[in-house]
Amino acid sequence: MSLIFFDQFLSPQILGIPLILMAVTLPALLIFTKTDRLTPSRMNILQTWALFMFTKQLMLPMNKPGHKWAPMLLSLMLFLLSLNMLGLLPYTFTPTTQLSMNMGLAIPLWLATVIIGMRNQPTMSLGHLLPEGTPTPLVPILIIIETISLFIRPLALGVRLTANLTAGHLLIQLISTAVFILFPMMTMTATIALLVLLLLTGLEVAVAMIQAYVFTLLLSLYLQENV
């Protein structure tokens, strides 16, 4: 039974060809295009307002050199949000439940922030490895600890996104299986489980949005330290 539950996280294939590339490129097809209308539609107004508020909150603590990262961070957040939301539809596949993909996003972006810091302000970037006022005997230990914590950051980004989405999908799979099995025998219990399933689905929608935002927000904080 455990193998059946985890089969939903396997990349689907057709004629031996994995469909993860199609799943990754699908969000690009959902982007609203500009029209020749003088007045935008309500959907375009809502989309523009949401993107403006997100960009404003994301760039608020940053200085001006970091603002040029706004398009990339905004695109990353929309990309993750689209993948997370599409994965909640029936008979779909969620690429962001794959640790390999999340690490493929986290490691290059984190490494880019570190390289920018080493290039623009190497003294300040290296100064983060040793807090000010550290006693001399603790200097080697703290440098080792801070270095390890620096290299754990991309791992934390990828594992956090993978674990949260995987746990939610597993809970939905478990409760939906319980509803399907219990409904012929215990209708009342199955009805209560169905209500819990509906609430959990709503919670999972919120988690999908929050995790995309948290991934981008933490990356912007790492960028803030090096810009």
N, C-alpha and C positions, 0 to 999 in steps of 0.2 A: 504493500500500500504506500510506503514511503517513496518508492521509486515512481509511482504514478503521480503523487503530489509534485515531485520535482521535475517531472517531464514537461511541465508548462514553461520551464526556464530554458529548455533546449531550443536552439535555433532551428526553425522549421526549414525544410529543404524540399525542393521540387527537382526531380531527376538528378539528385546529388548536388544541386547548387544551393548554397545557403541563401536565405532570403533576408539576412540581416542588413545587407546593403540597401535593399528596397525599403526596409523599415526605417533606415537612417535618412534616406533621401526624401521620404514621404512628407515630413513637416515643411519642406521648402515649397511644396505644392499648395499649402494652406495659407500662404502669405497673401494678404489682400493687395491687389494691384490698384494703381491710381486710375481714375476715370476722368472723363472730360466734363463731368458735371460741375456746375458752379458751386453748388452746395453739397458737401459730403453727406454720405448716409449716416444713420445713427450708429451703425456698427463701426464705420471708420472713425467717427468722433470718439466713441468709447475706446477703440484701440489706441488712437493717438493720445488720449488723456492718460490711459494706463501706462503706456510707454514713457510718456513725459514724467509722470509721478515716480515711476521706477528709476529712471535715469537720474532724476533730481535727488532721490534718497541715496542712490548709489554713489554719486559724485560729490555729495555734500561734504564729507570729511577730507576730500582730496584737494591737492593744490592743482594749479592749471596744467602743469605737464602731464598729470594723470588723466585729464579729461579726454585726451585723444584715444584712450582705451574704451571710452563709452560705447562706441558702435560694436566693438568686439564682445564686450561683456553683455550688452543687450542682446546680441545675436545668440550668444551662448545660452543665456537664460531662456529665450524663446525656443531654442532648439531642445533643451532639456525638458521644458514644460510641455512641448508638443509630444515628445516621445513618451513622457510619463502619462499624459492624459490619454493618448492613443492606446497605451498598453492596458487601460482599464476597460476597453471595449471587448465584447465577447469574441472569441476565436482570433485573437490578435497576439502578437509577440512584443514583449517589452525589452528593447535592447539595453536599457539602463539597469536591468537586473544582472547584466553580465559584468563581472569585475574587470575583465580584460578591457572592455570598452571604456568604463569609467576611469580606469588607470591610464588608458591611452589619452583621455582628455585632461586628467589632473596633472600628470607628470610634465608634459611639455609646457602647459600654461604656468605651473609653479616654477619650472626651470627658467622660463622667460622672465618672470619677475626677479628671480635671483640674479640672472645675468645682467638685467637692466640696473639693479642696485650696485653690482660690482663694477659696472662700467661708469655709471654717473657719480656715485658717491661711495667708493670702496671703503673709506674710513668709517663712515656711519653704518654701512651694512655689516662690516666686521665687528663694530661696536655692539651690535645686538647680541653677539655671542657672550659678552661679558657685562653684566649689569654694573652700573656705577656704584662705587663704594664697597665693592666685594673685598673681604679680607684676603690677604696674600696667600695663606695656605689653601684657600678654597678656589683659587683661580683655575688651576688645571681641571678640577672636578667639574666646575660650572661650565667651562668651555666645552668639555666632553658632553655634558648633559644638554646644553643649548644646541650643540651640533646635531645630536641625535634627534632632538625635538624638531629641528629644522628639516631634517630628512624624513621625518615621520609625517609631515604636513600633507604631501600628495597622497600618501597611503590613507590618511584619515579622510581626505576628500572623497576618494574612490570608495572606500569601505563604508562610509556613512551613507552615501547614496544607494549603494547596492543593498546594504542590510535593511534599511528602512523600506525600500520598495519590495524586497524579497519577503520580509516578514508580513507586510500587508497582503500581498498576493497569496501567501500560504494560508493566512487566516480566512480570507475569502473562500479559498478552495476547500478548507476544512469545514467551514460552516455550511457552504452550499452543498457539500457531499452529505453532511448530517441532515439537512433539510430534505434532500432527495430520498434518503434511506428511511427517515422517520415519518414522512408524510403518510404512507399507507397504514402505519401501525399506530402512531400517536400524533393525531392531527393537531391537538392543542400545543404540544411541545414543538412540533415542526413549525407552527405559526409563529410562536415566540422566537424561534431560531431564525425565521425569515425576517422578522422585524429587526433583530440584531444584525442580520446580514445587510439590510438596507441602511441601517445606521453606520455600519462599518464601511460600506461602500462610499457613503458621503464623507466619512473621515479619511478614507483613502484618497479621495479627490483632493481634499485639503492637504494631505501629506505630499501628494504629487506636485502641487504648486509650491508648497513650503520648501521642499527639498531642492527644487530647481533654484529657488531664490537663495537658499542657504549656501548652496554650492558657489553661486556667483558672488554672493556677499563675502564669503571667506576668501575667495580669490582676490576680490578688490581690497580686502584688508591686508593681504600679503603684498599686493602691489603698492599700497599706501606706505608700507615700511621701506620700500626701495625706490620710491620716486621723489 
